[in-house]
Amino acid sequence: MALTLRLSVLAILAMVLALPKNLAIAQEFSSEDHRFQVTTLAEGLEYPWGLAFLPNGDFLITERPGQLRLFRNGALQDGRIPGAPRAADNGQGGLLDVLPHPKFEENNWIYLSYSGGEGKSLGTKVARARLVDDRLVDLQTIVEVEPESSGGRHFGSRLAFGPDGMLYITTGDRGSPDRSQDLSDMAGSVLRVTEGGKVPPDNPFVGRDGVAPEIFSYGHRNPQGLTVHPESGRLWSVEHGPRGGDEANVLTAGANYGWPVITYGRSYAGFRIGEGFAKEGMVQPATYWVPSISPSGMAFYDGSDFPAWEGNLFVGALSGQVLVRLELEGDKVTGEERLLKDLDERIRDVRMGPDGKLYLLTDSPDGALLRLDPVN
């Protein structure tokens, strides 16, 4: 009988080991308004950074070391999608965001942000390519943030198409704060270009001598989240402060968001930075976080699974290891709740799926694709 029991245990163990790698596993959580579960759809992603949805139901996922991955029919596909731009995996840099063209079904364009350059000189870049038969073709770099510089910090790199059809790109200050106030420099800004990377004639600084005409707003430190409000059409971003002073901002053409002249953060040595918390001509954040949570991807909720969350803004937090839910009245933040504290994961990206569900990416060498589902 002991032999039979031992064989049964071994058989069960063999069955467990044989389960599909992408088997959905759910954990239950609660918020102030809803009970929900977090379903793990895929694991084994190497520092995933960006998530995008295609009209045929496929998902695209970037891995920071340089791979573009495909999630299809509920499973993460083996191998990488060939043809992605060569990214420099350096510090916070690598292959970063991914975004389909709004008319992807007609033109097959995919947009990718990444850090690249020659040798130790790197900068934020944006390329586009056509996705054909599960490979990228016709690759072309359409935006290069100049000047390039050494180091692996603050590339920004979130992408979004606005309701105006323009492509918006966040860029970080590359660890050199004064670049964010230099309008001849594309670092520390949100850029606005056409789908092909050209400068729109109605950009706020077009025609000014010595100014980079791609700039839409400036005075940003390291914005790693960007999304469009589904009703107002206004762009929102989140950015990393130094020691404290992370911000959520409503973006306005030509506006100066203050870094490093004003900030609610301090230097890593504990000293004050700049001139204080406010200055005439510089925009205050919609909300800020002290201590830092290291905000990253973000999305507005406009699904039907969680009615009380309608219109809320969800922000992933890296060092905070939470999902932040912000309640809004217009452009004013009126409440905050921190979810998934017990998940113990760095949340890199947050996306609203075409099925009306929230999807997350966790930031780790064994990162995961997660989905929030209601618990009735």
C-alpha positions as CSV (number, residue, x, y, z in Angstrom):
1,M,0.0,0.0,0.0
2,A,2.9,2.3,0.8
3,L,4.3,1.7,-2.7
4,T,0.8,2.5,-4.2
5,L,0.6,5.8,-2.2
6,R,4.1,6.8,-3.3
7,L,3.2,6.1,-6.9
8,S,0.0,8.2,-6.6
9,V,2.0,11.1,-5.1
10,L,4.5,10.9,-7.9
11,A,1.7,10.8,-10.5
12,I,0.1,13.9,-9.0
13,L,3.5,15.7,-9.0
14,A,4.1,14.8,-12.6
15,M,0.7,16.2,-13.6
16,V,1.5,19.5,-11.8
17,L,4.8,19.8,-13.5
18,A,3.1,19.1,-16.9
19,L,0.6,22.0,-16.5
20,P,0.9,24.7,-19.1
21,K,3.3,27.5,-18.2
22,N,0.6,30.1,-18.9
23,L,-2.1,28.6,-16.9
24,A,-4.2,31.4,-15.4
25,I,-3.9,31.6,-11.6
26,A,-6.0,34.0,-9.6
27,Q,-5.5,35.7,-6.2
28,E,-8.4,37.6,-4.5
29,F,-8.2,41.2,-3.2
30,S,-10.6,43.9,-2.0
31,S,-10.9,47.6,-2.4
32,E,-13.1,50.2,-0.8
33,D,-15.7,49.6,-3.5
34,H,-15.2,46.2,-5.1
35,R,-13.9,42.7,-4.5
36,F,-11.7,41.5,-7.3
37,Q,-9.1,38.9,-8.3
38,V,-5.8,39.3,-10.0
39,T,-5.4,36.6,-12.6
40,T,-1.9,35.7,-13.8
41,L,-2.1,35.2,-17.5
42,A,1.6,34.7,-18.2
43,E,4.9,34.5,-16.3
44,G,8.6,34.3,-17.3
45,L,8.8,37.8,-18.9
46,E,12.2,39.5,-18.5
47,Y,11.6,43.0,-17.1
48,P,8.5,43.6,-19.2
49,W,7.9,47.4,-19.8
50,G,5.1,48.1,-22.3
51,L,1.9,46.4,-23.2
52,A,-0.3,46.9,-26.3
53,F,-3.4,45.3,-27.7
54,L,-4.0,44.4,-31.4
55,P,-7.5,44.3,-33.1
56,N,-7.2,40.5,-33.6
57,G,-6.9,39.9,-29.9
58,D,-3.1,39.5,-29.8
59,F,-1.1,41.3,-27.1
60,L,2.4,42.8,-27.7
61,I,4.8,43.0,-24.7
62,T,8.2,44.6,-24.7
63,E,11.0,43.2,-22.5
64,R,13.6,45.9,-21.5
65,P,16.6,43.8,-22.5
66,G,15.4,44.1,-26.1
67,Q,12.7,41.5,-27.0
68,L,9.3,42.1,-28.4
69,R,7.0,39.3,-27.3
70,L,3.6,38.0,-28.5
71,F,0.7,36.8,-26.3
72,R,-1.8,34.9,-28.4
73,N,-4.9,32.8,-27.6
74,G,-4.2,33.0,-23.8
75,A,-0.5,32.0,-24.0
76,L,2.8,33.7,-24.2
77,Q,4.5,32.6,-27.5
78,D,8.0,31.3,-27.5
79,G,10.8,33.4,-28.9
80,R,10.8,37.1,-29.9
81,I,9.1,39.0,-32.8
82,P,12.0,39.7,-35.2
83,G,12.8,43.1,-36.6
84,A,12.7,45.3,-33.5
85,P,15.2,48.2,-33.2
86,R,18.5,47.5,-31.5
87,A,18.1,48.8,-28.0
88,A,20.8,49.6,-25.5
89,D,20.1,47.6,-22.3
90,N,21.7,50.1,-19.9
91,G,20.3,50.8,-16.5
92,Q,16.7,52.1,-17.0
93,G,17.2,51.9,-20.7
94,G,16.4,49.2,-23.3
95,L,13.3,48.4,-25.4
96,L,10.6,50.3,-23.6
97,D,7.1,51.2,-24.8
98,V,5.0,49.8,-27.6
99,L,2.0,51.3,-29.3
100,P,-0.1,50.4,-32.4
101,H,-1.2,53.1,-34.8
102,P,-4.9,54.0,-34.3
103,K,-5.5,52.7,-37.8
104,F,-3.4,49.6,-37.4
105,E,-5.9,47.4,-39.3
106,E,-5.2,49.6,-42.4
107,N,-1.5,50.2,-42.1
108,N,0.0,47.7,-39.6
109,W,2.3,50.3,-38.0
110,I,3.7,49.6,-34.6
111,Y,5.6,52.3,-32.6
112,L,8.4,51.4,-30.2
113,S,10.4,53.6,-27.9
114,Y,13.9,52.6,-26.8
115,S,17.3,53.8,-25.6
116,G,19.9,53.7,-28.3
117,G,23.1,55.3,-29.6
118,E,26.7,54.6,-30.3
119,G,29.1,53.5,-27.5
120,K,28.3,55.1,-24.2
121,S,26.3,58.0,-25.8
122,L,22.6,57.2,-25.5
123,G,19.3,58.9,-26.0
124,T,15.5,58.2,-26.2
125,K,14.5,57.2,-29.7
126,V,11.2,56.2,-31.3
127,A,10.9,53.9,-34.3
128,R,8.0,52.5,-36.2
129,A,7.7,49.3,-38.3
130,R,4.9,47.3,-39.9
131,L,3.9,44.1,-38.2
132,V,3.4,41.5,-41.0
133,D,3.3,37.7,-40.5
134,D,4.5,38.1,-36.9
135,R,7.6,40.0,-37.8
136,L,8.5,43.7,-38.1
137,V,9.4,45.1,-41.5
138,D,10.1,48.6,-42.9
139,L,11.7,49.7,-39.7
140,Q,12.4,53.4,-39.5
141,T,13.6,55.7,-36.7
142,I,11.3,58.7,-36.6
143,V,12.4,60.6,-33.5
144,E,15.8,60.9,-31.8
145,V,16.2,62.9,-28.6
146,E,19.3,65.1,-28.8
147,P,21.8,65.6,-27.5
148,E,22.6,62.1,-26.5
149,S,24.6,61.5,-23.2
150,S,26.2,58.8,-21.1
151,G,24.5,56.9,-18.3
152,G,21.4,54.8,-18.0
153,R,19.0,57.1,-16.2
154,H,15.7,58.9,-17.0
155,F,14.7,58.0,-20.6
156,G,11.0,58.6,-20.0
157,S,9.7,56.9,-23.2
158,R,5.9,56.5,-22.8
159,L,3.9,56.8,-26.0
160,A,0.3,57.9,-26.7
161,F,-1.7,59.0,-29.7
162,G,-3.9,62.0,-28.8
163,P,-7.4,62.6,-30.1
164,D,-5.8,65.0,-32.5
165,G,-4.0,62.1,-34.2
166,M,-0.6,63.3,-33.0
167,L,2.0,61.1,-31.3
168,Y,3.0,62.2,-27.8
169,I,6.4,61.0,-26.4
170,T,7.7,61.5,-22.9
171,T,11.4,62.1,-22.4
172,G,13.5,62.2,-19.2
173,D,16.2,64.6,-18.2
174,R,18.8,61.9,-18.4
175,G,20.0,62.7,-14.9
176,S,20.9,66.3,-15.8
177,P,18.1,68.4,-14.3
178,D,18.9,71.7,-16.1
179,R,18.1,70.1,-19.4
180,S,14.4,70.1,-18.5
181,Q,14.4,73.9,-18.5
182,D,16.4,74.3,-21.8
183,L,14.0,74.6,-24.6
184,S,16.7,73.9,-27.2
185,D,17.0,70.4,-25.6
186,M,14.4,67.7,-26.1
187,A,15.2,66.0,-22.8
188,G,12.8,66.5,-19.8
189,S,9.9,67.1,-22.1
190,V,6.7,65.8,-23.7
191,L,7.1,65.8,-27.4
192,R,4.3,66.1,-30.0
193,V,4.9,64.9,-33.6
194,T,3.0,63.5,-36.5
195,E,2.6,59.8,-37.1
196,G,5.7,59.9,-39.2
197,G,7.8,62.0,-36.7
198,K,7.4,65.4,-38.4
199,V,6.8,68.6,-36.4
200,P,3.1,69.7,-36.6
201,P,2.8,73.4,-37.6
202,D,0.6,74.2,-34.5
203,N,3.1,73.0,-31.9
204,P,3.5,75.6,-29.2
205,F,7.1,76.6,-29.9
206,V,7.2,76.4,-33.7
207,G,9.0,79.3,-35.2
208,R,10.9,80.3,-32.1
209,D,14.7,80.6,-32.6
210,G,16.8,78.2,-30.6
211,V,13.8,76.1,-29.5
212,A,13.3,72.4,-30.3
213,P,9.9,72.6,-32.2
214,E,8.9,69.0,-31.2
215,I,8.4,70.2,-27.5
216,F,4.8,70.2,-26.3
217,S,5.5,70.7,-22.6
218,Y,8.7,70.9,-20.5
219,G,10.1,71.0,-17.0
220,H,9.6,67.2,-16.5
221,R,12.0,64.9,-14.7
222,N,11.3,61.4,-15.7
223,P,7.8,60.8,-17.0
224,Q,7.1,57.1,-17.3
225,G,3.4,57.2,-17.6
226,L,1.1,58.8,-20.3
227,T,-2.5,58.3,-21.1
228,V,-5.5,60.1,-22.6
229,H,-8.7,60.9,-20.6
230,P,-11.5,59.0,-22.4
231,E,-14.0,61.9,-22.2
232,S,-12.1,65.1,-22.1
233,G,-9.3,64.0,-24.4
234,R,-6.7,65.7,-22.2
235,L,-3.3,64.0,-21.7
236,W,-2.2,63.0,-18.2
237,S,1.3,61.9,-17.2
238,V,3.1,60.7,-14.1
239,E,6.8,61.3,-13.4
240,H,9.4,60.3,-10.9
241,G,10.6,62.9,-8.5
242,P,13.9,62.7,-6.7
243,R,13.5,61.8,-3.0
244,G,9.8,62.3,-2.9
245,G,7.9,64.7,-5.2
246,D,6.6,62.1,-7.7
247,E,3.8,63.9,-9.7
248,A,0.7,63.3,-11.8
249,N,0.2,66.1,-14.3
250,V,-2.5,67.3,-16.7
251,L,-0.6,68.3,-19.8
252,T,-1.1,71.7,-21.5
253,A,0.6,72.9,-24.7
254,G,3.6,75.1,-23.9
255,A,3.4,74.7,-20.2
256,N,6.4,74.5,-17.8
257,Y,6.0,71.9,-15.1
258,G,8.9,73.2,-13.0
259,W,11.6,70.6,-12.7
260,P,14.2,71.4,-11.2
261,V,13.1,74.9,-10.2
262,I,10.2,73.7,-8.2
263,T,9.6,70.3,-6.7
264,Y,8.0,68.6,-3.6
265,G,11.1,66.3,-3.4
266,R,14.5,66.6,-2.0
267,S,17.9,65.6,-3.2
268,Y,19.0,62.1,-2.3
269,A,21.4,63.7,0.3
270,G,18.3,65.3,1.9
271,F,18.8,68.9,0.7
272,R,16.1,71.1,-0.8
273,I,16.1,71.4,-4.6
274,G,15.5,74.6,-6.5
275,E,13.4,77.6,-5.3
276,G,10.6,75.9,-3.4
277,F,7.2,74.3,-4.1
278,A,5.7,76.9,-6.4
279,K,6.7,79.7,-8.8
280,E,4.7,82.0,-11.1
281,G,4.5,80.6,-14.6
282,M,5.1,77.0,-13.5
283,V,2.3,74.4,-13.3
284,Q,1.4,72.6,-10.1
285,P,0.8,68.9,-10.3
286,A,-2.7,67.4,-10.1
287,T,-1.3,65.4,-7.1
288,Y,2.1,64.4,-5.8
289,W,3.6,61.7,-3.6
290,V,5.9,62.1,-0.6
291,P,7.6,59.7,0.0
292,S,8.1,58.5,-3.6
293,I,6.1,55.6,-5.0
294,S,8.0,55.6,-8.4
295,P,4.9,55.9,-10.7
296,S,5.0,54.2,-14.1
297,G,2.2,53.0,-16.4
298,M,-1.3,54.5,-16.1
299,A,-4.8,54.2,-17.5
300,F,-8.3,55.5,-16.9
301,Y,-10.9,53.0,-16.1
302,D,-13.9,53.0,-18.4
303,G,-15.2,49.4,-18.3
304,S,-18.3,47.8,-16.9
305,D,-16.9,45.2,-14.5
306,F,-16.3,47.7,-11.7
307,P,-19.0,50.4,-11.9
308,A,-17.7,52.4,-8.8
309,W,-14.3,52.8,-10.6
310,E,-15.7,54.5,-13.6
311,G,-13.5,57.5,-14.5
312,N,-10.9,56.6,-11.9
313,L,-7.2,56.8,-12.9
314,F,-5.0,53.8,-12.1
315,V,-1.2,54.3,-11.7
316,G,1.4,51.5,-11.3
317,A,4.0,52.0,-8.6
318,L,7.5,50.5,-8.7
319,S,9.2,51.3,-5.4
320,G,5.7,51.6,-3.8
321,Q,4.8,48.1,-5.1
322,V,1.1,49.0,-5.3
323,L,-1.6,49.9,-7.8
324,V,-2.8,53.5,-7.0
325,R,-6.5,54.3,-7.7
326,L,-7.2,58.0,-8.0
327,E,-10.7,59.5,-7.8
328,L,-11.3,62.6,-9.9
329,E,-13.7,65.5,-10.3
330,G,-12.7,67.0,-13.6
331,D,-8.9,67.5,-13.5
332,K,-8.9,67.6,-9.7
333,V,-7.8,64.5,-7.7
334,T,-10.3,64.0,-4.8
335,G,-9.3,60.7,-3.4
336,E,-6.6,57.9,-3.4
337,E,-6.6,54.2,-2.6
338,R,-3.6,51.9,-2.8
339,L,-4.4,48.4,-4.0
340,L,-2.4,45.1,-4.2
341,K,-0.2,45.8,-1.2
342,D,0.0,42.1,-0.5
343,L,0.9,41.2,-4.1
344,D,4.5,42.4,-3.3
345,E,5.2,43.3,-7.0
346,R,6.6,46.3,-8.8
347,I,3.9,47.5,-11.2
348,R,5.5,48.7,-14.4
349,D,2.6,49.1,-16.8
350,V,-1.2,49.6,-16.5
351,R,-3.5,49.3,-19.6
352,M,-7.2,49.3,-20.2
353,G,-7.9,46.4,-22.5
354,P,-10.4,46.4,-25.4
355,D,-12.5,43.9,-23.4
356,G,-13.0,46.6,-20.6
357,K,-10.6,45.0,-18.2
358,L,-7.4,46.3,-16.5
359,Y,-4.1,44.7,-17.4
360,L,-0.8,45.0,-15.5
361,L,2.8,44.2,-16.1
362,T,5.1,43.4,-13.1
363,D,8.7,44.6,-13.2
364,S,11.2,41.8,-12.5
365,P,13.5,39.3,-14.2
366,D,10.5,36.9,-14.0
367,G,7.8,39.4,-14.7
368,A,4.1,38.6,-15.2
369,L,1.1,39.7,-17.2
370,L,-1.9,40.2,-14.9
371,R,-5.6,40.9,-15.3
372,L,-8.1,42.3,-12.8
373,D,-11.4,40.4,-12.7
374,P,-14.5,41.1,-10.6
375,V,-15.5,38.7,-7.8
376,N,-19.3,38.5,-7.4
